[in-house]
């Protein structure tokens, strides 16, 4: 899963903290990792209660096979210890 968010400044810390409970931070408002179905549902439920759906945006990209994802970084490699997906 790859999750990206764009939220109001006052909600950024809460969204960041929630995402870090489930995923690895890779770049400013970007997280990645592997989740079970239950973890995915819990994360999305927690985020849904945190954001303002009239202003904020969260996009979650999921894939059925981590083997089919390639990533390339240009510039500074931010975030955690390496690729999760």
PyMOL Python script that loads the backbone (N, CA, C, O; Angstrom):
from pymol import cmd

cmd.read_pdbstr("""\
ATOM      1  N   UNK A   1       0.838  -1.172   0.000  1.00  0.00           N
ATOM      2  CA  UNK A   1       0.000   0.000   0.000  1.00  0.00           C
ATOM      3  C   UNK A   1       0.880   1.230   0.000  1.00  0.00           C
ATOM      4  O   UNK A   1       1.910   1.274   0.673  1.00  0.00           O
ATOM      5  N   UNK A   2       0.471   2.214  -0.749  1.00  0.00           N
ATOM      6  CA  UNK A   2       1.085   3.540  -0.715  1.00  0.00           C
ATOM      7  C   UNK A   2      -0.024   4.518  -0.349  1.00  0.00           C
ATOM      8  O   UNK A   2      -1.096   4.500  -0.953  1.00  0.00           O
ATOM      9  N   UNK A   3       0.228   5.359   0.626  1.00  0.00           N
ATOM     10  CA  UNK A   3      -0.762   6.334   1.072  1.00  0.00           C
ATOM     11  C   UNK A   3      -0.156   7.721   0.998  1.00  0.00           C
ATOM     12  O   UNK A   3       0.955   7.950   1.477  1.00  0.00           O
ATOM     13  N   UNK A   4      -0.887   8.641   0.400  1.00  0.00           N
ATOM     14  CA  UNK A   4      -0.465  10.039   0.333  1.00  0.00           C
ATOM     15  C   UNK A   4      -1.585  10.903   0.887  1.00  0.00           C
ATOM     16  O   UNK A   4      -2.765  10.592   0.728  1.00  0.00           O
ATOM     17  N   UNK A   5      -1.198  11.993   1.539  1.00  0.00           N
ATOM     18  CA  UNK A   5      -2.239  12.861   2.088  1.00  0.00           C
ATOM     19  C   UNK A   5      -1.898  14.328   1.888  1.00  0.00           C
ATOM     20  O   UNK A   5      -0.736  14.722   1.788  1.00  0.00           O
ATOM     21  N   UNK A   6      -2.954  15.114   1.834  1.00  0.00           N
ATOM     22  CA  UNK A   6      -2.860  16.569   1.760  1.00  0.00           C
ATOM     23  C   UNK A   6      -3.948  17.093   2.684  1.00  0.00           C
ATOM     24  O   UNK A   6      -5.126  17.108   2.326  1.00  0.00           O
ATOM     25  N   UNK A   7      -3.547  17.520   3.872  1.00  0.00           N
ATOM     26  CA  UNK A   7      -4.512  17.954   4.869  1.00  0.00           C
ATOM     27  C   UNK A   7      -4.175  19.360   5.362  1.00  0.00           C
ATOM     28  O   UNK A   7      -3.081  19.870   5.124  1.00  0.00           O
ATOM     29  N   UNK A   8      -5.122  19.968   6.045  1.00  0.00           N
ATOM     30  CA  UNK A   8      -4.897  21.280   6.637  1.00  0.00           C
ATOM     31  C   UNK A   8      -3.782  21.188   7.673  1.00  0.00           C
ATOM     32  O   UNK A   8      -3.611  20.158   8.325  1.00  0.00           O
ATOM     33  N   UNK A   9      -3.037  22.257   7.816  1.00  0.00           N
ATOM     34  CA  UNK A   9      -1.877  22.294   8.708  1.00  0.00           C
ATOM     35  C   UNK A   9      -2.224  21.818  10.116  1.00  0.00           C
ATOM     36  O   UNK A   9      -1.440  21.094  10.730  1.00  0.00           O
ATOM     37  N   UNK A  10      -3.359  22.205  10.627  1.00  0.00           N
ATOM     38  CA  UNK A  10      -3.711  21.846  11.998  1.00  0.00           C
ATOM     39  C   UNK A  10      -4.003  20.345  12.163  1.00  0.00           C
ATOM     40  O   UNK A  10      -3.944  19.830  13.279  1.00  0.00           O
ATOM     41  N   UNK A  11      -4.315  19.648  11.078  1.00  0.00           N
ATOM     42  CA  UNK A  11      -4.573  18.212  11.159  1.00  0.00           C
ATOM     43  C   UNK A  11      -3.368  17.361  10.762  1.00  0.00           C
ATOM     44  O   UNK A  11      -3.375  16.150  10.986  1.00  0.00           O
ATOM     45  N   UNK A  12      -2.350  17.959  10.185  1.00  0.00           N
ATOM     46  CA  UNK A  12      -1.160  17.208   9.756  1.00  0.00           C
ATOM     47  C   UNK A  12      -0.542  16.351  10.856  1.00  0.00           C
ATOM     48  O   UNK A  12      -0.260  15.179  10.606  1.00  0.00           O
ATOM     49  N   UNK A  13      -0.315  16.880  12.070  1.00  0.00           N
ATOM     50  CA  UNK A  13       0.315  16.045  13.103  1.00  0.00           C
ATOM     51  C   UNK A  13      -0.495  14.796  13.461  1.00  0.00           C
ATOM     52  O   UNK A  13       0.080  13.727  13.670  1.00  0.00           O
ATOM     53  N   UNK A  14      -1.802  14.920  13.534  1.00  0.00           N
ATOM     54  CA  UNK A  14      -2.656  13.781  13.882  1.00  0.00           C
ATOM     55  C   UNK A  14      -2.655  12.743  12.756  1.00  0.00           C
ATOM     56  O   UNK A  14      -2.594  11.543  13.022  1.00  0.00           O
ATOM     57  N   UNK A  15      -2.721  13.195  11.504  1.00  0.00           N
ATOM     58  CA  UNK A  15      -2.687  12.269  10.368  1.00  0.00           C
ATOM     59  C   UNK A  15      -1.330  11.577  10.304  1.00  0.00           C
ATOM     60  O   UNK A  15      -1.261  10.368  10.085  1.00  0.00           O
ATOM     61  N   UNK A  16      -0.266  12.326  10.491  1.00  0.00           N
ATOM     62  CA  UNK A  16       1.083  11.768  10.490  1.00  0.00           C
ATOM     63  C   UNK A  16       1.230  10.688  11.559  1.00  0.00           C
ATOM     64  O   UNK A  16       1.740   9.603  11.279  1.00  0.00           O
ATOM     65  N   UNK A  17       0.792  10.977  12.768  1.00  0.00           N
ATOM     66  CA  UNK A  17       0.903  10.033  13.877  1.00  0.00           C
ATOM     67  C   UNK A  17       0.096   8.763  13.599  1.00  0.00           C
ATOM     68  O   UNK A  17       0.559   7.657  13.879  1.00  0.00           O
ATOM     69  N   UNK A  18      -1.086   8.919  13.058  1.00  0.00           N
ATOM     70  CA  UNK A  18      -1.931   7.765  12.736  1.00  0.00           C
ATOM     71  C   UNK A  18      -1.277   6.903  11.664  1.00  0.00           C
ATOM     72  O   UNK A  18      -1.240   5.679  11.793  1.00  0.00           O
ATOM     73  N   UNK A  19      -0.766   7.521  10.620  1.00  0.00           N
ATOM     74  CA  UNK A  19      -0.128   6.771   9.533  1.00  0.00           C
ATOM     75  C   UNK A  19       1.107   6.024  10.022  1.00  0.00           C
ATOM     76  O   UNK A  19       1.352   4.893   9.603  1.00  0.00           O
ATOM     77  N   UNK A  20       1.881   6.643  10.901  1.00  0.00           N
ATOM     78  CA  UNK A  20       3.100   6.009  11.421  1.00  0.00           C
ATOM     79  C   UNK A  20       2.808   4.771  12.272  1.00  0.00           C
ATOM     80  O   UNK A  20       3.692   3.934  12.460  1.00  0.00           O
ATOM     81  N   UNK A  21       1.603   4.645  12.780  1.00  0.00           N
ATOM     82  CA  UNK A  21       1.239   3.450  13.538  1.00  0.00           C
ATOM     83  C   UNK A  21       1.131   2.224  12.629  1.00  0.00           C
ATOM     84  O   UNK A  21       1.303   1.094  13.086  1.00  0.00           O
ATOM     85  N   UNK A  22       0.849   2.446  11.353  1.00  0.00           N
ATOM     86  CA  UNK A  22       0.566   1.350  10.430  1.00  0.00           C
ATOM     87  C   UNK A  22       1.578   1.199   9.293  1.00  0.00           C
ATOM     88  O   UNK A  22       1.802   0.091   8.806  1.00  0.00           O
ATOM     89  N   UNK A  23       2.184   2.300   8.872  1.00  0.00           N
ATOM     90  CA  UNK A  23       3.015   2.307   7.669  1.00  0.00           C
ATOM     91  C   UNK A  23       4.366   2.956   7.927  1.00  0.00           C
ATOM     92  O   UNK A  23       4.580   3.574   8.970  1.00  0.00           O
ATOM     93  N   UNK A  24       5.266   2.811   6.977  1.00  0.00           N
ATOM     94  CA  UNK A  24       6.580   3.431   7.052  1.00  0.00           C
ATOM     95  C   UNK A  24       6.563   4.756   6.300  1.00  0.00           C
ATOM     96  O   UNK A  24       6.098   4.832   5.163  1.00  0.00           O
ATOM     97  N   UNK A  25       7.072   5.795   6.945  1.00  0.00           N
ATOM     98  CA  UNK A  25       7.171   7.107   6.326  1.00  0.00           C
ATOM     99  C   UNK A  25       8.249   7.044   5.254  1.00  0.00           C
ATOM    100  O   UNK A  25       9.355   6.572   5.519  1.00  0.00           O
ATOM    101  N   UNK A  26       7.945   7.511   4.052  1.00  0.00           N
ATOM    102  CA  UNK A  26       8.934   7.501   2.981  1.00  0.00           C
ATOM    103  C   UNK A  26       9.265   8.884   2.466  1.00  0.00           C
ATOM    104  O   UNK A  26      10.381   9.124   2.004  1.00  0.00           O
ATOM    105  N   UNK A  27       8.307   9.803   2.538  1.00  0.00           N
ATOM    106  CA  UNK A  27       8.558  11.144   2.029  1.00  0.00           C
ATOM    107  C   UNK A  27       7.445  12.068   2.504  1.00  0.00           C
ATOM    108  O   UNK A  27       6.267  11.760   2.324  1.00  0.00           O
ATOM    109  N   UNK A  28       7.796  13.167   3.092  1.00  0.00           N
ATOM    110  CA  UNK A  28       6.868  14.147   3.657  1.00  0.00           C
ATOM    111  C   UNK A  28       5.464  13.601   3.920  1.00  0.00           C
ATOM    112  O   UNK A  28       5.215  13.122   5.026  1.00  0.00           O
ATOM    113  N   UNK A  29       4.565  13.647   2.995  1.00  0.00           N
ATOM    114  CA  UNK A  29       3.193  13.169   3.219  1.00  0.00           C
ATOM    115  C   UNK A  29       2.937  11.845   2.516  1.00  0.00           C
ATOM    116  O   UNK A  29       1.834  11.606   2.026  1.00  0.00           O
ATOM    117  N   UNK A  30       3.940  10.989   2.462  1.00  0.00           N
ATOM    118  CA  UNK A  30       3.830   9.707   1.760  1.00  0.00           C
ATOM    119  C   UNK A  30       4.270   8.572   2.678  1.00  0.00           C
ATOM    120  O   UNK A  30       5.299   8.662   3.348  1.00  0.00           O
ATOM    121  N   UNK A  31       3.483   7.510   2.698  1.00  0.00           N
ATOM    122  CA  UNK A  31       3.772   6.325   3.502  1.00  0.00           C
ATOM    123  C   UNK A  31       3.619   5.095   2.629  1.00  0.00           C
ATOM    124  O   UNK A  31       2.884   5.107   1.642  1.00  0.00           O
ATOM    125  N   UNK A  32       4.328   4.022   3.004  1.00  0.00           N
ATOM    126  CA  UNK A  32       4.162   2.760   2.297  1.00  0.00           C
ATOM    127  C   UNK A  32       4.334   1.599   3.254  1.00  0.00           C
ATOM    128  O   UNK A  32       4.948   1.730   4.313  1.00  0.00           O
ATOM    129  N   UNK A  33       3.788   0.470   2.870  1.00  0.00           N
ATOM    130  CA  UNK A  33       3.930  -0.724   3.678  1.00  0.00           C
ATOM    131  C   UNK A  33       2.903  -1.774   3.303  1.00  0.00           C
ATOM    132  O   UNK A  33       2.053  -1.563   2.438  1.00  0.00           O
ATOM    133  N   UNK A  34       3.002  -2.907   3.974  1.00  0.00           N
ATOM    134  CA  UNK A  34       2.063  -3.997   3.760  1.00  0.00           C
ATOM    135  C   UNK A  34       1.132  -4.081   4.963  1.00  0.00           C
ATOM    136  O   UNK A  34       1.580  -4.069   6.109  1.00  0.00           O
ATOM    137  N   UNK A  35      -0.158  -4.165   4.693  1.00  0.00           N
ATOM    138  CA  UNK A  35      -1.163  -4.239   5.752  1.00  0.00           C
ATOM    139  C   UNK A  35      -2.082  -5.424   5.525  1.00  0.00           C
ATOM    140  O   UNK A  35      -2.334  -5.821   4.387  1.00  0.00           O
ATOM    141  N   UNK A  36      -2.575  -5.978   6.605  1.00  0.00           N
ATOM    142  CA  UNK A  36      -3.641  -6.970   6.496  1.00  0.00           C
ATOM    143  C   UNK A  36      -4.932  -6.212   6.198  1.00  0.00           C
ATOM    144  O   UNK A  36      -4.982  -4.986   6.290  1.00  0.00           O
ATOM    145  N   UNK A  37      -5.957  -6.948   5.845  1.00  0.00           N
ATOM    146  CA  UNK A  37      -7.254  -6.317   5.594  1.00  0.00           C
ATOM    147  C   UNK A  37      -7.759  -5.604   6.844  1.00  0.00           C
ATOM    148  O   UNK A  37      -8.301  -4.502   6.755  1.00  0.00           O
ATOM    149  N   UNK A  38      -7.586  -6.219   7.991  1.00  0.00           N
ATOM    150  CA  UNK A  38      -8.025  -5.611   9.254  1.00  0.00           C
ATOM    151  C   UNK A  38      -7.246  -4.335   9.554  1.00  0.00           C
ATOM    152  O   UNK A  38      -7.830  -3.340   9.983  1.00  0.00           O
ATOM    153  N   UNK A  39      -5.933  -4.354   9.331  1.00  0.00           N
ATOM    154  CA  UNK A  39      -5.118  -3.159   9.552  1.00  0.00           C
ATOM    155  C   UNK A  39      -5.516  -2.040   8.599  1.00  0.00           C
ATOM    156  O   UNK A  39      -5.584  -0.876   8.992  1.00  0.00           O
ATOM    157  N   UNK A  40      -5.778  -2.396   7.349  1.00  0.00           N
ATOM    158  CA  UNK A  40      -6.201  -1.400   6.358  1.00  0.00           C
ATOM    159  C   UNK A  40      -7.502  -0.736   6.806  1.00  0.00           C
ATOM    160  O   UNK A  40      -7.625   0.488   6.779  1.00  0.00           O
ATOM    161  N   UNK A  41      -8.447  -1.537   7.208  1.00  0.00           N
ATOM    162  CA  UNK A  41      -9.744  -0.993   7.647  1.00  0.00           C
ATOM    163  C   UNK A  41      -9.586  -0.106   8.879  1.00  0.00           C
ATOM    164  O   UNK A  41     -10.208   0.953   8.970  1.00  0.00           O
ATOM    165  N   UNK A  42      -8.753  -0.539   9.824  1.00  0.00           N
ATOM    166  CA  UNK A  42      -8.526   0.250  11.045  1.00  0.00           C
ATOM    167  C   UNK A  42      -7.856   1.582  10.710  1.00  0.00           C
ATOM    168  O   UNK A  42      -8.242   2.621  11.246  1.00  0.00           O
ATOM    169  N   UNK A  43      -6.869   1.559   9.840  1.00  0.00           N
ATOM    170  CA  UNK A  43      -6.181   2.789   9.432  1.00  0.00           C
ATOM    171  C   UNK A  43      -7.147   3.751   8.761  1.00  0.00           C
ATOM    172  O   UNK A  43      -7.199   4.930   9.110  1.00  0.00           O
ATOM    173  N   UNK A  44      -7.907   3.253   7.804  1.00  0.00           N
ATOM    174  CA  UNK A  44      -8.827   4.124   7.072  1.00  0.00           C
ATOM    175  C   UNK A  44      -9.924   4.672   7.990  1.00  0.00           C
ATOM    176  O   UNK A  44     -10.336   5.821   7.834  1.00  0.00           O
ATOM    177  N   UNK A  45     -10.394   3.878   8.929  1.00  0.00           N
ATOM    178  CA  UNK A  45     -11.407   4.349   9.885  1.00  0.00           C
ATOM    179  C   UNK A  45     -10.835   5.447  10.771  1.00  0.00           C
ATOM    180  O   UNK A  45     -11.492   6.458  11.020  1.00  0.00           O
ATOM    181  N   UNK A  46      -9.593   5.244  11.252  1.00  0.00           N
ATOM    182  CA  UNK A  46      -8.957   6.254  12.103  1.00  0.00           C
ATOM    183  C   UNK A  46      -8.736   7.549  11.338  1.00  0.00           C
ATOM    184  O   UNK A  46      -8.968   8.633  11.872  1.00  0.00           O
ATOM    185  N   UNK A  47      -8.292   7.445  10.103  1.00  0.00           N
ATOM    186  CA  UNK A  47      -8.063   8.652   9.296  1.00  0.00           C
ATOM    187  C   UNK A  47      -9.377   9.356   8.970  1.00  0.00           C
ATOM    188  O   UNK A  47      -9.438  10.585   8.941  1.00  0.00           O
ATOM    189  N   UNK A  48     -10.420   8.579   8.725  1.00  0.00           N
ATOM    190  CA  UNK A  48     -11.711   9.157   8.384  1.00  0.00           C
ATOM    191  C   UNK A  48     -12.274  10.002   9.519  1.00  0.00           C
ATOM    192  O   UNK A  48     -12.981  10.979   9.272  1.00  0.00           O
ATOM    193  N   UNK A  49     -11.966   9.632  10.765  1.00  0.00           N
ATOM    194  CA  UNK A  49     -12.448  10.420  11.902  1.00  0.00           C
ATOM    195  C   UNK A  49     -11.552  11.628  12.180  1.00  0.00           C
ATOM    196  O   UNK A  49     -11.925  12.513  12.950  1.00  0.00           O
ATOM    197  N   UNK A  50     -10.378  11.667  11.559  1.00  0.00           N
ATOM    198  CA  UNK A  50      -9.410  12.733  11.798  1.00  0.00           C
ATOM    199  C   UNK A  50      -9.542  13.886  10.806  1.00  0.00           C
ATOM    200  O   UNK A  50      -9.347  15.048  11.164  1.00  0.00           O
ATOM    201  N   UNK A  51      -9.869  13.563   9.575  1.00  0.00           N
ATOM    202  CA  UNK A  51      -9.857  14.582   8.518  1.00  0.00           C
ATOM    203  C   UNK A  51     -11.191  15.318   8.399  1.00  0.00           C
ATOM    204  O   UNK A  51     -12.214  14.890   8.933  1.00  0.00           O
ATOM    205  N   UNK A  52     -11.143  16.429   7.686  1.00  0.00           N
ATOM    206  CA  UNK A  52     -12.340  17.146   7.267  1.00  0.00           C
ATOM    207  C   UNK A  52     -12.583  16.742   5.813  1.00  0.00           C
ATOM    208  O   UNK A  52     -11.848  17.181   4.928  1.00  0.00           O
ATOM    209  N   UNK A  53     -13.597  15.917   5.547  1.00  0.00           N
ATOM    210  CA  UNK A  53     -13.806  15.415   4.188  1.00  0.00           C
ATOM    211  C   UNK A  53     -14.163  16.504   3.168  1.00  0.00           C
ATOM    212  O   UNK A  53     -14.139  16.258   1.962  1.00  0.00           O
ATOM    213  N   UNK A  54     -14.489  17.684   3.645  1.00  0.00           N
ATOM    214  CA  UNK A  54     -14.791  18.793   2.742  1.00  0.00           C
ATOM    215  C   UNK A  54     -13.526  19.541   2.312  1.00  0.00           C
ATOM    216  O   UNK A  54     -13.570  20.342   1.379  1.00  0.00           O
ATOM    217  N   UNK A  55     -12.388  19.281   2.993  1.00  0.00           N
ATOM    218  CA  UNK A  55     -11.158  20.025   2.700  1.00  0.00           C
ATOM    219  C   UNK A  55      -9.956  19.116   2.444  1.00  0.00           C
ATOM    220  O   UNK A  55      -9.187  19.352   1.512  1.00  0.00           O
ATOM    221  N   UNK A  56      -9.795  18.094   3.256  1.00  0.00           N
ATOM    222  CA  UNK A  56      -8.610  17.238   3.219  1.00  0.00           C
ATOM    223  C   UNK A  56      -8.736  16.137   2.171  1.00  0.00           C
ATOM    224  O   UNK A  56      -9.832  15.807   1.716  1.00  0.00           O
ATOM    225  N   UNK A  57      -7.581  15.578   1.801  1.00  0.00           N
ATOM    226  CA  UNK A  57      -7.556  14.500   0.825  1.00  0.00           C
ATOM    227  C   UNK A  57      -6.534  13.447   1.237  1.00  0.00           C
ATOM    228  O   UNK A  57      -5.395  13.763   1.580  1.00  0.00           O
ATOM    229  N   UNK A  58      -6.966  12.192   1.196  1.00  0.00           N
ATOM    230  CA  UNK A  58      -6.077  11.061   1.430  1.00  0.00           C
ATOM    231  C   UNK A  58      -6.312  10.076   0.294  1.00  0.00           C
ATOM    232  O   UNK A  58      -7.452   9.713   0.006  1.00  0.00           O
ATOM    233  N   UNK A  59      -5.233   9.644  -0.350  1.00  0.00           N
ATOM    234  CA  UNK A  59      -5.332   8.679  -1.435  1.00  0.00           C
ATOM    235  C   UNK A  59      -4.520   7.448  -1.045  1.00  0.00           C
ATOM    236  O   UNK A  59      -3.340   7.554  -0.714  1.00  0.00           O
ATOM    237  N   UNK A  60      -5.158   6.281  -1.087  1.00  0.00           N
ATOM    238  CA  UNK A  60      -4.494   5.019  -0.773  1.00  0.00           C
ATOM    239  C   UNK A  60      -4.421   4.178  -2.040  1.00  0.00           C
ATOM    240  O   UNK A  60      -5.441   3.883  -2.662  1.00  0.00           O
ATOM    241  N   UNK A  61      -3.218   3.802  -2.410  1.00  0.00           N
ATOM    242  CA  UNK A  61      -2.995   2.940  -3.567  1.00  0.00           C
ATOM    243  C   UNK A  61      -2.680   1.543  -3.042  1.00  0.00           C
ATOM    244  O   UNK A  61      -1.774   1.373  -2.226  1.00  0.00           O
ATOM    245  N   UNK A  62      -3.419   0.555  -3.505  1.00  0.00           N
ATOM    246  CA  UNK A  62      -3.170  -0.813  -3.079  1.00  0.00           C
ATOM    247  C   UNK A  62      -2.829  -1.662  -4.298  1.00  0.00           C
ATOM    248  O   UNK A  62      -3.202  -1.344  -5.427  1.00  0.00           O
ATOM    249  N   UNK A  63      -2.117  -2.740  -4.037  1.00  0.00           N
ATOM    250  CA  UNK A  63      -1.751  -3.671  -5.095  1.00  0.00           C
ATOM    251  C   UNK A  63      -1.906  -5.093  -4.577  1.00  0.00           C
ATOM    252  O   UNK A  63      -1.788  -5.337  -3.377  1.00  0.00           O
ATOM    253  N   UNK A  64      -2.161  -6.003  -5.453  1.00  0.00           N
ATOM    254  CA  UNK A  64      -2.326  -7.402  -5.051  1.00  0.00           C
ATOM    255  C   UNK A  64      -0.987  -8.128  -4.978  1.00  0.00           C
ATOM    256  O   UNK A  64      -0.887  -9.185  -4.356  1.00  0.00           O
ATOM    257  N   UNK A  65       0.049  -7.561  -5.616  1.00  0.00           N
ATOM    258  CA  UNK A  65       1.336  -8.243  -5.637  1.00  0.00           C
ATOM    259  C   UNK A  65       2.482  -7.252  -5.489  1.00  0.00           C
ATOM    260  O   UNK A  65       2.716  -6.455  -6.398  1.00  0.00           O
ATOM    261  N   UNK A  66       3.202  -7.276  -4.369  1.00  0.00           N
ATOM    262  CA  UNK A  66       4.342  -6.384  -4.184  1.00  0.00           C
ATOM    263  C   UNK A  66       5.447  -6.610  -5.210  1.00  0.00           C
ATOM    264  O   UNK A  66       6.271  -5.724  -5.436  1.00  0.00           O
ATOM    265  N   UNK A  67       5.470  -7.786  -5.832  1.00  0.00           N
ATOM    266  CA  UNK A  67       6.491  -8.089  -6.826  1.00  0.00           C
ATOM    267  C   UNK A  67       6.346  -7.266  -8.100  1.00  0.00           C
ATOM    268  O   UNK A  67       7.286  -7.185  -8.890  1.00  0.00           O
ATOM    269  N   UNK A  68       5.201  -6.664  -8.308  1.00  0.00           N
ATOM    270  CA  UNK A  68       4.948  -5.942  -9.545  1.00  0.00           C
ATOM    271  C   UNK A  68       5.163  -4.438  -9.413  1.00  0.00           C
ATOM    272  O   UNK A  68       4.794  -3.686 -10.315  1.00  0.00           O
ATOM    273  N   UNK A  69       5.745  -3.988  -8.318  1.00  0.00           N
ATOM    274  CA  UNK A  69       5.966  -2.565  -8.103  1.00  0.00           C
ATOM    275  C   UNK A  69       7.438  -2.245  -8.220  1.00  0.00           C
ATOM    276  O   UNK A  69       8.282  -2.922  -7.633  1.00  0.00           O
ATOM    277  N   UNK A  70       7.739  -1.220  -8.973  1.00  0.00           N
ATOM    278  CA  UNK A  70       9.101  -0.705  -9.057  1.00  0.00           C
ATOM    279  C   UNK A  70       9.081   0.728  -8.550  1.00  0.00           C
ATOM    280  O   UNK A  70       8.110   1.453  -8.763  1.00  0.00           O
ATOM    281  N   UNK A  71      10.142   1.131  -7.887  1.00  0.00           N
ATOM    282  CA  UNK A  71      10.220   2.524  -7.460  1.00  0.00           C
ATOM    283  C   UNK A  71      11.585   3.083  -7.825  1.00  0.00           C
ATOM    284  O   UNK A  71      12.601   2.391  -7.762  1.00  0.00           O
ATOM    285  N   UNK A  72      11.579   4.344  -8.207  1.00  0.00           N
ATOM    286  CA  UNK A  72      12.800   5.055  -8.548  1.00  0.00           C
ATOM    287  C   UNK A  72      12.783   6.371  -7.801  1.00  0.00           C
ATOM    288  O   UNK A  72      11.766   7.064  -7.792  1.00  0.00           O
ATOM    289  N   UNK A  73      13.894   6.727  -7.173  1.00  0.00           N
ATOM    290  CA  UNK A  73      13.993   7.984  -6.445  1.00  0.00           C
ATOM    291  C   UNK A  73      14.963   8.903  -7.163  1.00  0.00           C
ATOM    292  O   UNK A  73      16.077   8.505  -7.504  1.00  0.00           O
ATOM    293  N   UNK A  74      14.534  10.121  -7.388  1.00  0.00           N
ATOM    294  CA  UNK A  74      15.394  11.170  -7.918  1.00  0.00           C
ATOM    295  C   UNK A  74      15.646  12.153  -6.791  1.00  0.00           C
ATOM    296  O   UNK A  74      14.707  12.530  -6.089  1.00  0.00           O
ATOM    297  N   UNK A  75      16.856  12.569  -6.602  1.00  0.00           N
ATOM    298  CA  UNK A  75      17.165  13.504  -5.527  1.00  0.00           C
ATOM    299  C   UNK A  75      17.362  12.787  -4.211  1.00  0.00           C
ATOM    300  O   UNK A  75      17.783  11.631  -4.180  1.00  0.00           O
ATOM    301  N   UNK A  76      17.058  13.474  -3.126  1.00  0.00           N
ATOM    302  CA  UNK A  76      17.291  12.973  -1.775  1.00  0.00           C
ATOM    303  C   UNK A  76      16.337  11.825  -1.473  1.00  0.00           C
ATOM    304  O   UNK A  76      15.136  11.928  -1.723  1.00  0.00           O
ATOM    305  N   UNK A  77      16.873  10.731  -0.936  1.00  0.00           N
ATOM    306  CA  UNK A  77      16.078   9.590  -0.535  1.00  0.00           C
ATOM    307  C   UNK A  77      15.627   9.826   0.907  1.00  0.00           C
ATOM    308  O   UNK A  77      16.395   9.598   1.841  1.00  0.00           O
ATOM    309  N   UNK A  78      14.394  10.278   1.089  1.00  0.00           N
ATOM    310  CA  UNK A  78      13.853  10.574   2.413  1.00  0.00           C
ATOM    311  C   UNK A  78      13.219   9.331   3.014  1.00  0.00           C
ATOM    312  O   UNK A  78      12.932   8.370   2.300  1.00  0.00           O
ATOM    313  N   UNK A  79      13.005   9.346   4.297  1.00  0.00           N
ATOM    314  CA  UNK A  79      12.198   8.326   4.928  1.00  0.00           C
ATOM    315  C   UNK A  79      12.954   7.225   5.606  1.00  0.00           C
ATOM    316  O   UNK A  79      14.093   7.380   6.045  1.00  0.00           O
ATOM    317  N   UNK A  80      12.268   6.091   5.677  1.00  0.00           N
ATOM    318  CA  UNK A  80      12.714   4.960   6.464  1.00  0.00           C
ATOM    319  C   UNK A  80      13.901   4.198   5.906  1.00  0.00           C
ATOM    320  O   UNK A  80      14.640   4.697   5.057  1.00  0.00           O
ATOM    321  N   UNK A  81      14.071   2.969   6.404  1.00  0.00           N
ATOM    322  CA  UNK A  81      15.268   2.188   6.120  1.00  0.00           C
ATOM    323  C   UNK A  81      15.353   1.649   4.702  1.00  0.00           C
ATOM    324  O   UNK A  81      16.399   1.125   4.320  1.00  0.00           O
ATOM    325  N   UNK A  82      14.314   1.754   3.919  1.00  0.00           N
ATOM    326  CA  UNK A  82      14.364   1.239   2.550  1.00  0.00           C
ATOM    327  C   UNK A  82      12.985   0.945   2.032  1.00  0.00           C
ATOM    328  O   UNK A  82      11.983   1.246   2.682  1.00  0.00           O
ATOM    329  N   UNK A  83      12.936   0.355   0.859  1.00  0.00           N
ATOM    330  CA  UNK A  83      11.663   0.027   0.232  1.00  0.00           C
ATOM    331  C   UNK A  83      10.932  -1.035   1.024  1.00  0.00           C
ATOM    332  O   UNK A  83      11.539  -2.011   1.466  1.00  0.00           O
ATOM    333  N   UNK A  84       9.656  -0.858   1.205  1.00  0.00           N
ATOM    334  CA  UNK A  84       8.807  -1.841   1.868  1.00  0.00           C
ATOM    335  C   UNK A  84       8.090  -2.641   0.798  1.00  0.00           C
ATOM    336  O   UNK A  84       7.935  -3.857   0.915  1.00  0.00           O
ATOM    337  N   UNK A  85       7.656  -1.955  -0.240  1.00  0.00           N
ATOM    338  CA  UNK A  85       6.943  -2.639  -1.320  1.00  0.00           C
ATOM    339  C   UNK A  85       7.886  -3.095  -2.379  1.00  0.00           C
ATOM    340  O   UNK A  85       7.461  -3.692  -3.368  1.00  0.00           O
TER     341      UNK A  85
END
""", "prot")
cmd.dss("prot")
cmd.show_as("cartoon", "prot")
cmd.util.cbc("prot")
cmd.orient("prot")
